[in-house]
Each structure stands twice: as structure tokens, then as C-alpha cells.
Amino acid sequence: MSGTSDKIKGYANEAVGNIKQGVGKLLGSDRMQAEGVAQEIKGDAQKAVGEVKNKASDAYDSATSSSTADKAAGHANDAIGNVKQTVGRTVGSDRLEAEGLAQETKGEGQKISGNVKKTLGR
């Protein structure tokens, strides 16, 4: 039920859409620019679906929280954060790079929480 793959696809489509828009602008191709806008919108929608899935998963995890669930979520957020940072740097998006850093930090916190719960026997 994880939205990770949806969000990764969304970020990829968003990045490709931005590139298509730029290339279309350079070439004077209204069609390519429009395709880029459409692909960027598709990416935004995919990210939103992934976010909804993740929120539902987070709510479930919170209700049934264990050290293993916290650590797994932490590793996932850490990985997604790293991908966002790399894509952000690649496409020159400071916003995306910052989101990646924030998500990576969240993942680190979740892993620490999982270790604490494991120590407490939960």
C-alpha cells in the first residue's frame, strides 16, 4: 500500500515534463511545451496519489506501531529523500532538493524511534 513508487514516478514525470517544456521553448515547439505541461501535471497527480497512500499507511503504522515498522518507514523515507535530492540537483530545483533533505531527516528520526522502541521492548 506504499505510495513510494507512485511518488517516484511522479517526480520523474514532473522532471521530464519540465525538461520537455524547456526544450519546446528553445525549439519554438508549442506542441512539445504542451506535452511537457501535461506530463508535469501527470507527475503532480502521481505524487498526490503516493502521498495519500503514504498518509493512509502512516496512520495504520501509527495505530499498530512497532520498532520494525518505524525502522522500515525510516529507511523508506531516507531512500525517497535521497532520490528527491538527487533529482532536485539534476534538474536544478532547490525546492525538490530541500524536500528531499526534509524527508531524509524524517526517515532518520523514524529509524531512531524504532531503535528506542526496540530498546523498550515494543
C-alpha positions as CSV (number, residue, x, y, z in Angstrom):
1,M,0.0,0.0,0.0
2,S,3.1,2.2,0.0
3,G,2.9,5.3,-2.3
4,T,6.7,5.3,-2.8
5,S,6.6,4.0,-6.4
6,D,3.8,6.5,-7.3
7,K,5.8,9.4,-5.8
8,I,9.0,8.3,-7.6
9,K,7.1,8.0,-10.9
10,G,5.5,11.4,-10.2
11,Y,8.9,13.1,-9.6
12,A,10.3,11.5,-12.7
13,N,7.3,12.7,-14.8
14,E,7.5,16.1,-13.3
15,A,11.2,16.4,-14.2
16,V,10.7,15.1,-17.7
17,G,7.8,17.5,-18.2
18,N,9.9,20.4,-17.1
19,I,12.7,19.3,-19.5
20,K,10.2,19.0,-22.4
21,Q,8.8,22.4,-21.7
22,G,12.3,23.9,-21.8
23,V,13.3,22.1,-25.0
24,G,10.0,23.0,-26.6
25,K,10.6,26.7,-25.7
26,L,14.1,26.6,-27.1
27,L,12.9,24.9,-30.3
28,G,9.8,27.1,-30.5
29,S,7.5,24.0,-30.4
30,D,4.2,24.8,-28.8
31,R,3.3,21.1,-29.0
32,M,6.4,20.0,-27.0
33,Q,5.7,22.6,-24.4
34,A,2.1,21.4,-24.1
35,E,3.3,17.8,-23.8
36,G,5.7,19.0,-21.1
37,V,2.9,20.7,-19.1
38,A,0.7,17.6,-19.4
39,Q,3.5,15.4,-18.2
40,E,4.3,17.7,-15.3
41,I,0.6,17.7,-14.3
42,K,0.6,13.9,-14.6
43,G,3.6,13.8,-12.3
44,D,1.8,16.1,-9.7
45,A,-1.2,13.7,-9.7
46,Q,1.0,10.7,-9.2
47,K,2.8,12.4,-6.3
48,A,-0.6,13.2,-4.8
49,V,-1.7,9.6,-5.1
50,G,1.5,8.4,-3.5
51,E,1.1,11.0,-0.7
52,V,-2.4,9.7,0.0
53,K,-1.2,6.1,0.1
54,N,1.6,7.1,2.4
55,K,-0.7,9.0,4.8
56,A,-3.0,6.0,5.0
57,S,0.0,3.8,5.6
58,D,1.4,6.2,8.2
59,A,-2.0,6.2,10.0
60,Y,-2.1,2.4,10.0
61,D,1.6,2.2,11.2
62,S,0.9,4.7,13.9
63,A,-2.0,2.7,15.2
64,T,-0.1,-0.6,15.1
65,S,3.4,0.9,15.6
66,S,6.3,-1.3,16.4
67,S,10.0,-0.8,16.2
68,T,10.2,-2.7,13.0
69,A,7.5,-0.6,11.3
70,D,9.2,2.6,12.4
71,K,12.6,1.5,11.1
72,A,11.1,0.3,7.8
73,A,9.3,3.6,7.3
74,G,12.5,5.4,8.2
75,H,14.5,3.5,5.6
76,A,11.9,4.2,3.0
77,N,11.8,7.9,3.8
78,D,15.5,8.1,3.8
79,A,15.7,6.4,0.4
80,I,13.0,8.7,-1.1
81,G,14.6,11.7,0.4
82,N,17.9,10.8,-1.3
83,V,16.2,10.3,-4.6
84,K,14.4,13.7,-4.3
85,Q,17.7,15.4,-3.5
86,T,19.5,13.8,-6.5
87,V,16.6,14.7,-8.9
88,G,16.4,18.2,-7.5
89,R,20.1,18.8,-8.0
90,T,19.9,17.2,-11.5
91,V,17.1,19.4,-12.7
92,G,18.1,22.5,-10.7
93,S,15.2,22.5,-8.4
94,D,16.1,23.9,-5.0
95,R,12.6,23.2,-3.7
96,L,12.8,19.5,-4.6
97,E,16.2,19.2,-3.1
98,A,15.0,20.7,0.1
99,E,12.0,18.4,0.2
100,G,14.4,15.5,-0.2
101,L,16.5,16.7,2.7
102,A,13.5,17.1,4.9
103,Q,12.2,13.6,4.0
104,E,15.6,12.1,4.6
105,T,15.7,13.8,8.1
106,K,12.2,12.4,8.8
107,G,13.5,9.0,7.9
108,E,16.4,9.3,10.3
109,G,14.0,10.3,13.1
110,Q,11.8,7.3,12.4
111,K,14.8,4.9,12.5
112,I,15.8,6.4,15.9
113,S,12.3,6.0,17.1
114,G,12.3,2.4,16.0
115,N,15.6,1.8,17.9
116,V,14.2,3.4,21.1
117,K,11.1,1.2,20.9
118,K,13.2,-1.9,20.3
119,T,15.2,-1.0,23.4
120,L,12.0,-0.6,25.4
121,G,10.7,-4.0,24.2
122,R,7.9,-2.7,22.0
